[in-house]
């Protein structure tokens, strides 16, 4: 499939899975706005050898890099407006920006107001802000794609294993995705969510110690943890005409983790 003539925004596009989305969509011919709170952060932190915007420019892609805080509604509206002004339209939105900063507060009954509100501001309301700003442009085009990034944890929370604020916020993204899919369907816009399992990125390697654990791999149906490319391929499907009759769905990219008991008692409870 090709996305020539289409324009996309990828939030949290400077590193990890978001970086993979930006590279994939640009490789398909889309003009891409890479939006991130800190575009240079991945390179400074040693998470990437090159800035993704510079890499795409060197490859001849149409790309814009914008620093934007998705919790700031006005900043998000400016991001969308700048994209439309530069590229002429907006067809695809991938809401990937999020935060794991409150993952240490695991228990639902004792999570602080600070952790609950902070996690929802970035993960849930950040997604809502982007979708609200993009919706008028997507509707007017008669064809569009929204992909919201949730988490396997939203569908299979493990007590004490993953921060309850994060699980709740990612679950709220799924509910919002379903409502938005129903609302935008008549305009030819599909809205879906991806729920990644344990994906090997510099961020997850910094948080968890099990990414190279061969015993842990052996308990998964696919015998490995996921890669950024595994998730990006699913995003390609959801952002191209291949998925024009697929909306309101949540696709788990987890190598079968959700159908096993591999996490229980393995030390991998917080690996996604």
C-alpha positions as CSV (number, residue, x, y, z in Angstrom):
1,X,0.0,0.0,0.0
2,X,1.0,3.6,-0.4
3,X,0.3,6.7,1.6
4,X,1.5,9.1,-1.1
5,X,-0.5,12.4,-0.8
6,X,-1.5,11.7,2.8
7,X,-0.4,13.6,5.9
8,X,0.1,12.1,9.3
9,X,0.9,13.2,12.9
10,X,2.7,10.9,15.3
11,X,2.8,12.1,18.9
12,X,5.6,10.8,21.0
13,X,7.4,10.2,17.7
14,X,10.9,11.0,18.8
15,X,11.7,7.6,20.3
16,X,10.8,4.0,20.8
17,X,7.5,2.8,19.3
18,X,6.6,6.3,18.1
19,X,9.8,6.6,16.2
20,X,9.0,3.3,14.5
21,X,5.5,4.7,13.5
22,X,7.1,7.8,12.0
23,X,9.6,5.9,10.0
24,X,7.0,3.4,8.7
25,X,4.5,6.1,7.6
26,X,7.2,8.2,5.9
27,X,8.5,5.0,4.2
28,X,5.0,4.6,2.8
29,X,5.1,8.1,1.3
30,X,3.1,10.1,3.9
31,X,4.2,13.6,4.9
32,X,4.7,13.2,8.7
33,X,4.7,15.6,11.6
34,X,6.8,14.1,14.3
35,X,5.6,15.6,17.6
36,X,7.3,15.1,20.9
37,X,7.8,16.8,24.2
38,X,11.6,16.6,23.6
39,X,12.6,15.8,20.1
40,X,16.3,15.7,20.9
41,X,15.9,13.6,24.1
42,X,16.3,10.2,22.5
43,X,19.6,11.1,21.0
44,X,20.8,12.7,24.2
45,X,19.8,9.7,26.2
46,X,21.5,7.3,23.9
47,X,18.2,5.8,22.8
48,X,18.8,6.6,19.1
49,X,21.9,7.3,17.0
50,X,20.1,10.1,15.0
51,X,17.2,12.4,15.4
52,X,14.3,10.8,13.6
53,X,13.4,14.1,11.8
54,X,17.0,14.4,10.5
55,X,17.0,10.8,9.5
56,X,13.7,11.2,7.5
57,X,14.9,14.5,5.9
58,X,18.1,12.7,4.8
59,X,16.0,10.0,3.2
60,X,14.0,12.7,1.3
61,X,10.8,12.4,3.2
62,X,8.4,15.2,3.8
63,X,8.7,15.7,7.6
64,X,8.2,18.3,10.2
65,X,9.4,18.2,13.8
66,X,7.4,19.9,16.4
67,X,7.9,20.0,20.2
68,X,4.4,19.8,21.8
69,X,3.0,18.9,25.2
70,X,-0.1,16.8,24.6
71,X,-1.5,17.8,28.0
72,X,-1.7,21.4,26.7
73,X,-4.9,21.7,24.6
74,X,-3.8,25.0,23.0
75,X,-0.4,23.5,22.1
76,X,-2.0,20.5,20.5
77,X,-4.3,22.7,18.5
78,X,-1.3,24.7,17.3
79,X,0.4,21.4,16.4
80,X,-2.5,20.4,14.2
81,X,-2.8,23.8,12.6
82,X,0.9,23.9,11.8
83,X,0.7,20.5,10.2
84,X,-2.3,21.5,8.0
85,X,-0.6,24.8,7.1
86,X,2.6,23.1,6.0
87,X,1.2,20.0,4.3
88,X,-2.3,21.1,3.3
89,X,-4.4,18.5,5.1
90,X,-4.4,15.9,7.9
91,X,-5.4,12.3,7.2
92,X,-3.8,10.2,9.9
93,X,-3.3,10.6,13.6
94,X,-1.3,8.2,15.8
95,X,-1.7,9.1,19.5
96,X,1.4,7.5,21.0
97,X,2.6,10.0,23.5
98,X,2.3,8.7,27.0
99,X,4.1,8.4,30.4
100,X,5.1,5.6,32.7
101,X,6.3,8.0,35.4
102,X,3.7,6.8,37.9
103,X,4.2,3.1,37.3
104,X,5.7,2.6,40.8
105,X,2.3,3.3,42.4
106,X,0.9,-0.2,41.7
107,X,-2.2,-0.5,43.9
108,X,-5.6,0.9,42.9
109,X,-6.8,1.3,46.5
110,X,-3.8,3.4,47.6
111,X,-2.7,5.3,44.5
112,X,-2.3,9.0,45.2
113,X,-4.3,11.8,43.6
114,X,-1.0,13.0,42.1
115,X,-0.3,9.8,40.4
116,X,-3.9,9.2,39.2
117,X,-4.4,12.7,37.8
118,X,-0.9,13.0,36.4
119,X,-1.1,9.7,34.6
120,X,-4.5,10.5,33.1
121,X,-3.4,14.0,32.0
122,X,-0.6,12.6,29.8
123,X,-2.0,9.2,28.7
124,X,-5.7,9.8,28.5
125,X,-6.3,13.5,28.2
126,X,-3.3,13.8,25.9
127,X,-5.0,11.4,23.5
128,X,-8.3,13.2,23.8
129,X,-6.7,16.6,23.1
130,X,-5.1,15.3,19.9
131,X,-8.3,13.6,18.7
132,X,-10.4,16.6,19.4
133,X,-8.0,18.9,17.5
134,X,-7.7,16.5,14.5
135,X,-11.4,15.5,14.2
136,X,-12.6,18.5,12.1
137,X,-9.8,18.0,9.5
138,X,-10.3,14.2,9.4
139,X,-14.1,14.6,8.9
140,X,-13.7,17.1,6.1
141,X,-11.4,14.9,4.1
142,X,-13.9,12.0,3.8
143,X,-11.2,9.5,4.7
144,X,-9.0,9.3,7.8
145,X,-7.3,7.1,10.3
146,X,-6.9,7.4,14.0
147,X,-4.7,4.9,16.0
148,X,-4.6,5.3,19.7
149,X,-2.0,3.5,21.7
150,X,-3.3,1.6,24.8
151,X,-1.5,-1.3,26.5
152,X,-2.1,-4.9,27.1
153,X,-2.2,-3.9,30.8
154,X,-5.5,-2.2,30.1
155,X,-7.0,-5.6,29.1
156,X,-5.2,-7.8,31.5
157,X,-4.2,-5.9,34.7
158,X,-2.2,-7.8,37.3
159,X,-2.6,-6.9,40.9
160,X,0.5,-5.3,42.2
161,X,2.3,-5.9,38.9
162,X,1.7,-2.7,37.0
163,X,0.8,0.8,38.1
164,X,-3.0,1.0,38.6
165,X,-3.0,4.7,37.4
166,X,-1.4,3.6,34.1
167,X,-3.7,0.6,33.7
168,X,-6.7,2.8,34.3
169,X,-5.6,5.5,31.9
170,X,-4.8,3.0,29.1
171,X,-8.2,1.4,29.7
172,X,-9.9,4.8,29.4
173,X,-8.2,5.2,26.0
174,X,-9.9,2.1,24.8
175,X,-13.4,3.3,25.9
176,X,-12.7,6.7,24.2
177,X,-11.6,4.9,21.0
178,X,-14.8,3.0,20.7
179,X,-16.9,6.1,21.2
180,X,-14.9,8.1,18.7
181,X,-15.1,5.2,16.1
182,X,-18.9,5.3,16.3
183,X,-18.9,9.1,15.9
184,X,-16.5,9.4,13.0
185,X,-17.5,6.3,11.0
186,X,-20.0,8.1,8.8
187,X,-17.3,10.5,7.7
188,X,-15.1,7.6,6.4
189,X,-12.8,7.8,9.4
190,X,-11.7,4.6,11.2
191,X,-10.6,4.7,14.8
192,X,-8.7,1.8,16.4
193,X,-6.4,1.1,19.2
194,X,-3.2,-0.9,19.5
195,X,-2.5,-2.6,22.8
196,X,1.2,-3.6,22.9
197,X,2.6,-6.2,25.2
198,X,6.2,-6.3,26.2
199,X,8.0,-4.5,23.4
200,X,11.8,-4.2,23.4
201,X,12.7,-0.5,23.4
202,X,15.3,1.5,25.3
203,X,12.6,2.7,27.7
204,X,11.4,-0.8,28.6
205,X,15.0,-2.0,29.0
206,X,15.6,0.9,31.4
207,X,12.6,0.0,33.4
208,X,12.6,-3.8,33.5
209,X,15.3,-6.4,33.8
210,X,13.7,-9.3,32.0
211,X,14.1,-8.4,28.4
212,X,16.9,-10.9,27.7
213,X,15.6,-13.6,30.0
214,X,15.5,-16.8,27.8
215,X,13.4,-18.6,30.3
216,X,10.8,-15.8,30.2
217,X,10.9,-16.0,26.4
218,X,10.3,-19.7,26.4
219,X,7.0,-19.2,28.2
220,X,5.5,-17.1,25.5
221,X,3.9,-18.6,22.4
222,X,6.1,-16.7,20.0
223,X,9.2,-17.4,22.2
224,X,10.3,-13.7,22.2
225,X,9.4,-10.2,23.3
226,X,8.1,-7.8,20.6
227,X,10.0,-5.3,18.5
228,X,9.2,-1.8,17.4
229,X,8.7,-3.2,13.9
230,X,6.1,-5.7,15.1
231,X,4.0,-2.8,16.3
232,X,4.7,-0.6,13.3
233,X,3.5,-3.2,10.9
234,X,0.1,-3.3,12.7
235,X,0.0,0.5,12.5
236,X,0.7,0.3,8.8
237,X,-2.4,-1.9,8.4
238,X,-4.5,0.5,10.5
239,X,-3.3,3.6,8.6
240,X,-3.8,2.4,5.1
241,X,-6.8,1.4,3.0
242,X,-6.2,-2.2,3.9
243,X,-8.3,-1.4,7.1
244,X,-11.0,0.7,5.6
245,X,-13.7,-1.5,7.0
246,X,-12.0,-2.0,10.4
247,X,-13.0,0.4,13.1
248,X,-13.6,0.4,16.9
249,X,-11.1,-2.5,17.4
250,X,-8.3,-3.1,19.9
251,X,-5.5,-5.1,18.4
252,X,-3.1,-6.8,20.9
253,X,0.5,-6.9,19.7
254,X,1.8,-9.2,22.4
255,X,3.1,-12.4,20.8
256,X,0.4,-14.4,22.6
257,X,1.1,-13.0,26.1
258,X,-2.5,-12.4,26.7
259,X,-3.5,-16.0,26.2
260,X,-0.9,-17.5,28.5
261,X,-0.1,-17.5,32.2
262,X,3.5,-16.7,31.4
263,X,3.4,-13.5,33.5
264,X,2.1,-14.9,36.8
265,X,4.8,-15.6,39.3
266,X,7.5,-15.1,36.7
267,X,8.9,-11.8,37.7
268,X,7.5,-10.3,34.5
269,X,4.3,-8.9,35.9
270,X,5.4,-5.4,35.0
271,X,7.0,-6.1,31.7
272,X,4.3,-4.4,29.6
